[in-house]
């Protein structure tokens, strides 16, 4: 999978999060919590892609 495809998948997931959050108003936009949730969503997309391709690599957020 190419970087552009990964970026597109992340953008789609983040757009869905924003659409949900605009309705639910759970997290105020552009706050620390908002950016933390965006990071979690991006990691989840990466995990899904890796699983689909059977190509596991540790994410930066997994390395302590």
Jmol script that loads the backbone (N, CA, C; Angstrom):
load data "model"
ATOM      1  N   UNK A   1       0.856  -1.179   0.000  1.00  0.00           N
ATOM      2  CA  UNK A   1       0.000   0.000   0.000  1.00  0.00           C
ATOM      3  C   UNK A   1       0.898   1.237   0.000  1.00  0.00           C
ATOM      4  N   UNK A   2       0.554   2.194  -0.799  1.00  0.00           N
ATOM      5  CA  UNK A   2       1.368   3.397  -0.931  1.00  0.00           C
ATOM      6  C   UNK A   2       0.970   4.447   0.109  1.00  0.00           C
ATOM      7  N   UNK A   3       1.914   5.348   0.403  1.00  0.00           N
ATOM      8  CA  UNK A   3       1.693   6.374   1.413  1.00  0.00           C
ATOM      9  C   UNK A   3       0.436   7.191   1.128  1.00  0.00           C
ATOM     10  N   UNK A   4       0.193   7.523  -0.121  1.00  0.00           N
ATOM     11  CA  UNK A   4      -0.997   8.293  -0.472  1.00  0.00           C
ATOM     12  C   UNK A   4      -2.283   7.570  -0.106  1.00  0.00           C
ATOM     13  N   UNK A   5      -2.283   6.252  -0.263  1.00  0.00           N
ATOM     14  CA  UNK A   5      -3.455   5.461   0.091  1.00  0.00           C
ATOM     15  C   UNK A   5      -3.642   5.428   1.606  1.00  0.00           C
ATOM     16  N   UNK A   6      -2.551   5.312   2.342  1.00  0.00           N
ATOM     17  CA  UNK A   6      -2.621   5.323   3.807  1.00  0.00           C
ATOM     18  C   UNK A   6      -3.127   6.680   4.280  1.00  0.00           C
ATOM     19  N   UNK A   7      -2.578   7.744   3.724  1.00  0.00           N
ATOM     20  CA  UNK A   7      -3.008   9.090   4.093  1.00  0.00           C
ATOM     21  C   UNK A   7      -4.491   9.294   3.794  1.00  0.00           C
ATOM     22  N   UNK A   8      -4.950   8.772   2.670  1.00  0.00           N
ATOM     23  CA  UNK A   8      -6.356   8.882   2.301  1.00  0.00           C
ATOM     24  C   UNK A   8      -7.248   8.127   3.283  1.00  0.00           C
ATOM     25  N   UNK A   9      -6.812   6.947   3.697  1.00  0.00           N
ATOM     26  CA  UNK A   9      -7.579   6.162   4.675  1.00  0.00           C
ATOM     27  C   UNK A   9      -7.644   6.891   6.009  1.00  0.00           C
ATOM     28  N   UNK A  10      -6.543   7.489   6.425  1.00  0.00           N
ATOM     29  CA  UNK A  10      -6.528   8.249   7.685  1.00  0.00           C
ATOM     30  C   UNK A  10      -7.443   9.458   7.590  1.00  0.00           C
ATOM     31  N   UNK A  11      -7.381  10.166   6.481  1.00  0.00           N
ATOM     32  CA  UNK A  11      -8.222  11.359   6.306  1.00  0.00           C
ATOM     33  C   UNK A  11      -9.695  10.964   6.343  1.00  0.00           C
ATOM     34  N   UNK A  12     -10.039   9.851   5.711  1.00  0.00           N
ATOM     35  CA  UNK A  12     -11.432   9.385   5.714  1.00  0.00           C
ATOM     36  C   UNK A  12     -11.879   9.091   7.137  1.00  0.00           C
ATOM     37  N   UNK A  13     -11.048   8.394   7.898  1.00  0.00           N
ATOM     38  CA  UNK A  13     -11.389   8.065   9.278  1.00  0.00           C
ATOM     39  C   UNK A  13     -11.517   9.333  10.130  1.00  0.00           C
ATOM     40  N   UNK A  14     -10.620  10.286   9.929  1.00  0.00           N
ATOM     41  CA  UNK A  14     -10.694  11.532  10.698  1.00  0.00           C
ATOM     42  C   UNK A  14     -11.923  12.351  10.314  1.00  0.00           C
ATOM     43  N   UNK A  15     -12.293  12.325   9.036  1.00  0.00           N
ATOM     44  CA  UNK A  15     -13.510  13.014   8.612  1.00  0.00           C
ATOM     45  C   UNK A  15     -14.747  12.391   9.257  1.00  0.00           C
ATOM     46  N   UNK A  16     -14.762  11.057   9.351  1.00  0.00           N
ATOM     47  CA  UNK A  16     -15.878  10.380  10.018  1.00  0.00           C
ATOM     48  C   UNK A  16     -15.928  10.734  11.497  1.00  0.00           C
ATOM     49  N   UNK A  17     -14.763  10.804  12.136  1.00  0.00           N
ATOM     50  CA  UNK A  17     -14.700  11.218  13.534  1.00  0.00           C
ATOM     51  C   UNK A  17     -15.246  12.630  13.699  1.00  0.00           C
ATOM     52  N   UNK A  18     -14.825  13.558  12.839  1.00  0.00           N
ATOM     53  CA  UNK A  18     -15.315  14.936  12.929  1.00  0.00           C
ATOM     54  C   UNK A  18     -16.824  15.001  12.724  1.00  0.00           C
ATOM     55  N   UNK A  19     -17.328  14.245  11.770  1.00  0.00           N
ATOM     56  CA  UNK A  19     -18.778  14.227  11.517  1.00  0.00           C
ATOM     57  C   UNK A  19     -19.526  13.733  12.760  1.00  0.00           C
ATOM     58  N   UNK A  20     -19.034  12.651  13.366  1.00  0.00           N
ATOM     59  CA  UNK A  20     -19.649  12.121  14.580  1.00  0.00           C
ATOM     60  C   UNK A  20     -19.537  13.138  15.712  1.00  0.00           C
ATOM     61  N   UNK A  21     -18.359  13.705  15.889  1.00  0.00           N
ATOM     62  CA  UNK A  21     -18.143  14.638  16.997  1.00  0.00           C
ATOM     63  C   UNK A  21     -18.958  15.913  16.823  1.00  0.00           C
ATOM     64  N   UNK A  22     -19.167  16.349  15.596  1.00  0.00           N
ATOM     65  CA  UNK A  22     -19.997  17.539  15.359  1.00  0.00           C
ATOM     66  C   UNK A  22     -21.426  17.309  15.833  1.00  0.00           C
ATOM     67  N   UNK A  23     -21.908  16.082  15.699  1.00  0.00           N
ATOM     68  CA  UNK A  23     -23.261  15.759  16.149  1.00  0.00           C
ATOM     69  C   UNK A  23     -23.289  15.496  17.651  1.00  0.00           C
ATOM     70  N   UNK A  24     -22.357  14.672  18.124  1.00  0.00           N
ATOM     71  CA  UNK A  24     -22.355  14.257  19.528  1.00  0.00           C
ATOM     72  C   UNK A  24     -21.755  15.313  20.455  1.00  0.00           C
ATOM     73  N   UNK A  25     -20.873  16.156  19.921  1.00  0.00           N
ATOM     74  CA  UNK A  25     -20.220  17.210  20.697  1.00  0.00           C
ATOM     75  C   UNK A  25     -19.578  16.665  21.976  1.00  0.00           C
ATOM     76  N   UNK A  26     -18.837  15.579  21.824  1.00  0.00           N
ATOM     77  CA  UNK A  26     -18.203  14.927  22.966  1.00  0.00           C
ATOM     78  C   UNK A  26     -16.898  15.614  23.336  1.00  0.00           C
ATOM     79  N   UNK A  27     -16.117  15.987  22.327  1.00  0.00           N
ATOM     80  CA  UNK A  27     -14.803  16.574  22.568  1.00  0.00           C
ATOM     81  C   UNK A  27     -14.733  17.917  21.856  1.00  0.00           C
ATOM     82  N   UNK A  28     -14.328  18.945  22.585  1.00  0.00           N
ATOM     83  CA  UNK A  28     -14.175  20.256  21.971  1.00  0.00           C
ATOM     84  C   UNK A  28     -13.027  20.209  20.961  1.00  0.00           C
ATOM     85  N   UNK A  29     -13.287  20.753  19.771  1.00  0.00           N
ATOM     86  CA  UNK A  29     -12.276  20.720  18.709  1.00  0.00           C
ATOM     87  C   UNK A  29     -11.033  21.508  19.100  1.00  0.00           C
ATOM     88  N   UNK A  30      -9.906  21.003  18.596  1.00  0.00           N
ATOM     89  CA  UNK A  30      -8.610  21.660  18.705  1.00  0.00           C
ATOM     90  C   UNK A  30      -8.114  21.781  20.144  1.00  0.00           C
ATOM     91  N   UNK A  31      -8.486  20.808  20.968  1.00  0.00           N
ATOM     92  CA  UNK A  31      -7.983  20.727  22.339  1.00  0.00           C
ATOM     93  C   UNK A  31      -7.045  19.529  22.426  1.00  0.00           C
ATOM     94  N   UNK A  32      -6.396  19.385  23.559  1.00  0.00           N
ATOM     95  CA  UNK A  32      -5.500  18.249  23.754  1.00  0.00           C
ATOM     96  C   UNK A  32      -6.209  16.921  23.568  1.00  0.00           C
ATOM     97  N   UNK A  33      -7.416  16.788  24.138  1.00  0.00           N
ATOM     98  CA  UNK A  33      -8.168  15.536  23.990  1.00  0.00           C
ATOM     99  C   UNK A  33      -8.521  15.262  22.532  1.00  0.00           C
ATOM    100  N   UNK A  34      -8.878  16.304  21.824  1.00  0.00           N
ATOM    101  CA  UNK A  34      -9.232  16.170  20.409  1.00  0.00           C
ATOM    102  C   UNK A  34      -8.050  15.606  19.614  1.00  0.00           C
ATOM    103  N   UNK A  35      -6.867  16.179  19.837  1.00  0.00           N
ATOM    104  CA  UNK A  35      -5.686  15.716  19.111  1.00  0.00           C
ATOM    105  C   UNK A  35      -5.257  14.324  19.552  1.00  0.00           C
ATOM    106  N   UNK A  36      -5.451  13.987  20.819  1.00  0.00           N
ATOM    107  CA  UNK A  36      -5.158  12.629  21.295  1.00  0.00           C
ATOM    108  C   UNK A  36      -6.065  11.621  20.588  1.00  0.00           C
ATOM    109  N   UNK A  37      -7.349  11.942  20.469  1.00  0.00           N
ATOM    110  CA  UNK A  37      -8.278  11.050  19.772  1.00  0.00           C
ATOM    111  C   UNK A  37      -7.914  10.916  18.301  1.00  0.00           C
ATOM    112  N   UNK A  38      -7.493  12.005  17.684  1.00  0.00           N
ATOM    113  CA  UNK A  38      -7.049  11.905  16.292  1.00  0.00           C
ATOM    114  C   UNK A  38      -5.872  10.945  16.170  1.00  0.00           C
ATOM    115  N   UNK A  39      -4.938  11.013  17.096  1.00  0.00           N
ATOM    116  CA  UNK A  39      -3.791  10.109  17.081  1.00  0.00           C
ATOM    117  C   UNK A  39      -4.196   8.658  17.238  1.00  0.00           C
ATOM    118  N   UNK A  40      -5.155   8.408  18.111  1.00  0.00           N
ATOM    119  CA  UNK A  40      -5.660   7.042  18.303  1.00  0.00           C
ATOM    120  C   UNK A  40      -6.313   6.537  17.020  1.00  0.00           C
ATOM    121  N   UNK A  41      -7.076   7.390  16.371  1.00  0.00           N
ATOM    122  CA  UNK A  41      -7.741   7.009  15.120  1.00  0.00           C
ATOM    123  C   UNK A  41      -6.710   6.705  14.041  1.00  0.00           C
ATOM    124  N   UNK A  42      -5.688   7.533  13.933  1.00  0.00           N
ATOM    125  CA  UNK A  42      -4.637   7.288  12.937  1.00  0.00           C
ATOM    126  C   UNK A  42      -3.917   5.964  13.218  1.00  0.00           C
ATOM    127  N   UNK A  43      -3.636   5.682  14.503  1.00  0.00           N
ATOM    128  CA  UNK A  43      -3.010   4.404  14.851  1.00  0.00           C
ATOM    129  C   UNK A  43      -3.922   3.233  14.501  1.00  0.00           C
ATOM    130  N   UNK A  44      -5.221   3.392  14.738  1.00  0.00           N
ATOM    131  CA  UNK A  44      -6.168   2.316  14.428  1.00  0.00           C
ATOM    132  C   UNK A  44      -6.199   2.035  12.930  1.00  0.00           C
ATOM    133  N   UNK A  45      -6.130   3.073  12.124  1.00  0.00           N
ATOM    134  CA  UNK A  45      -6.081   2.884  10.671  1.00  0.00           C
ATOM    135  C   UNK A  45      -4.816   2.124  10.292  1.00  0.00           C
ATOM    136  N   UNK A  46      -3.687   2.525  10.861  1.00  0.00           N
ATOM    137  CA  UNK A  46      -2.421   1.827  10.595  1.00  0.00           C
ATOM    138  C   UNK A  46      -2.521   0.352  10.985  1.00  0.00           C
ATOM    139  N   UNK A  47      -3.094   0.074  12.161  1.00  0.00           N
ATOM    140  CA  UNK A  47      -3.252  -1.315  12.609  1.00  0.00           C
ATOM    141  C   UNK A  47      -4.129  -2.107  11.645  1.00  0.00           C
ATOM    142  N   UNK A  48      -5.205  -1.518  11.193  1.00  0.00           N
ATOM    143  CA  UNK A  48      -6.101  -2.194  10.262  1.00  0.00           C
ATOM    144  C   UNK A  48      -5.423  -2.500   8.940  1.00  0.00           C
ATOM    145  N   UNK A  49      -4.659  -1.554   8.454  1.00  0.00           N
ATOM    146  CA  UNK A  49      -3.942  -1.769   7.197  1.00  0.00           C
ATOM    147  C   UNK A  49      -2.914  -2.873   7.361  1.00  0.00           C
ATOM    148  N   UNK A  50      -2.167  -2.836   8.451  1.00  0.00           N
ATOM    149  CA  UNK A  50      -1.168  -3.870   8.692  1.00  0.00           C
ATOM    150  C   UNK A  50      -1.810  -5.247   8.794  1.00  0.00           C
ATOM    151  N   UNK A  51      -2.927  -5.322   9.491  1.00  0.00           N
ATOM    152  CA  UNK A  51      -3.616  -6.603   9.642  1.00  0.00           C
ATOM    153  C   UNK A  51      -4.097  -7.110   8.282  1.00  0.00           C
ATOM    154  N   UNK A  52      -4.670  -6.211   7.487  1.00  0.00           N
ATOM    155  CA  UNK A  52      -5.174  -6.609   6.174  1.00  0.00           C
ATOM    156  C   UNK A  52      -4.054  -7.097   5.262  1.00  0.00           C
ATOM    157  N   UNK A  53      -2.875  -6.517   5.404  1.00  0.00           N
ATOM    158  CA  UNK A  53      -1.746  -6.889   4.564  1.00  0.00           C
ATOM    159  C   UNK A  53      -0.863  -7.957   5.205  1.00  0.00           C
ATOM    160  N   UNK A  54      -1.213  -8.348   6.426  1.00  0.00           N
ATOM    161  CA  UNK A  54      -0.409  -9.309   7.192  1.00  0.00           C
ATOM    162  C   UNK A  54       1.056  -8.847   7.247  1.00  0.00           C
ATOM    163  N   UNK A  55       1.235  -7.573   7.586  1.00  0.00           N
ATOM    164  CA  UNK A  55       2.550  -6.938   7.594  1.00  0.00           C
ATOM    165  C   UNK A  55       2.694  -6.114   8.876  1.00  0.00           C
ATOM    166  N   UNK A  56       2.885  -6.793  10.004  1.00  0.00           N
ATOM    167  CA  UNK A  56       2.927  -6.139  11.300  1.00  0.00           C
ATOM    168  C   UNK A  56       4.244  -5.410  11.525  1.00  0.00           C
ATOM    169  N   UNK A  57       4.131  -4.135  11.907  1.00  0.00           N
ATOM    170  CA  UNK A  57       5.271  -3.326  12.328  1.00  0.00           C
ATOM    171  C   UNK A  57       4.813  -2.524  13.538  1.00  0.00           C
ATOM    172  N   UNK A  58       5.679  -2.434  14.535  1.00  0.00           N
ATOM    173  CA  UNK A  58       5.316  -1.646  15.723  1.00  0.00           C
ATOM    174  C   UNK A  58       5.144  -0.182  15.353  1.00  0.00           C
ATOM    175  N   UNK A  59       4.101   0.409  15.903  1.00  0.00           N
ATOM    176  CA  UNK A  59       3.861   1.837  15.696  1.00  0.00           C
ATOM    177  C   UNK A  59       4.721   2.639  16.647  1.00  0.00           C
ATOM    178  N   UNK A  60       5.004   3.881  16.293  1.00  0.00           N
ATOM    179  CA  UNK A  60       5.784   4.746  17.186  1.00  0.00           C
ATOM    180  C   UNK A  60       5.133   4.847  18.565  1.00  0.00           C
ATOM    181  N   UNK A  61       3.810   4.870  18.602  1.00  0.00           N
ATOM    182  CA  UNK A  61       3.104   4.994  19.880  1.00  0.00           C
ATOM    183  C   UNK A  61       3.217   3.742  20.743  1.00  0.00           C
ATOM    184  N   UNK A  62       3.645   2.626  20.176  1.00  0.00           N
ATOM    185  CA  UNK A  62       3.816   1.396  20.939  1.00  0.00           C
ATOM    186  C   UNK A  62       5.199   1.288  21.571  1.00  0.00           C
ATOM    187  N   UNK A  63       6.108   2.105  21.107  1.00  0.00           N
ATOM    188  CA  UNK A  63       7.483   2.051  21.597  1.00  0.00           C
ATOM    189  C   UNK A  63       7.625   3.006  22.765  1.00  0.00           C
ATOM    190  N   UNK A  64       8.059   2.471  23.872  1.00  0.00           N
ATOM    191  CA  UNK A  64       8.193   3.317  25.075  1.00  0.00           C
ATOM    192  C   UNK A  64       9.601   3.759  25.286  1.00  0.00           C
TER     193      UNK A  64
END
end "model"
wireframe off; spacefill off
backbone 0.3
color backbone group
